[in-house]
Amino acid sequence: MNEPATLTSAFLLGIFSTMHCIGMCGGIIGALSLSLPVEVRNHKPRLFVFVMSYNIGRLASYTLAGLIAGAVGTGLMQAAGFDQGHALLRIVGISMMVAIGLYLTGWLPQLASIEKIGIPVWKRLEPIGRKLVPVSSIPRALSYGLIWGWLPCGLVYFVLIWALTAGDALMGAMTMLAFGLGTLPTLVTAGFMTSWITRLAQSSRARQVVGLLIVAMAIGSLFIPMEHHHHH
């Protein structure tokens, strides 16, 4: 799949997956924000710095995971022979986009079961995260964010599998980073308890429109000629 389409789709998915994220991560940020010292909570610029620190930690985890996934994908592609491997990864990547789109529309609820994959990881990390609360300093906020990046979230796993098909480690990292940047607007404002975003998040109409848009982009990318990395 061509790179601008992949990154745009990942970013858009990030923006609209926050409808899903608010339910999961919004609660975490809300709890973290409430656990901050009162003088930070009542001072909006300082609160913003703390919330951004959580999110920078989270994006760092996503980018690292994307880098690893991209590298693994490259290894698989080389093992399968470049052309066959590339074609296979492209098919998997486009299938993942269609699945993500359908997941967002709510028409494929079975896909939610992918979240169960991450539960064993989260069970190990969650106690460490608990030790960092209350988050009294910026390094603690960053550390919490790094751990929170591994929260079992179905969409993150979808994007990771998609990063696996990116073709190289850097593109895998960029795909995850683009997704993470898309999630920023909602999750930063979630720290400030903004309610209209939550209302939009619960709008099934909005989710369906975006889900179908992502499916359309996936189908559109079938018609984009394949790029061969070794021609660059």
Helices and strands as residue ranges (DSSP letters): H 3-21, I 22-26, H 27-35, H 38-41, H 44-79, H 82-105, G 109-118, H 119-131, H 138-148, H 154-164, H 169-190, H 195-201, H 204-221, G 229-231
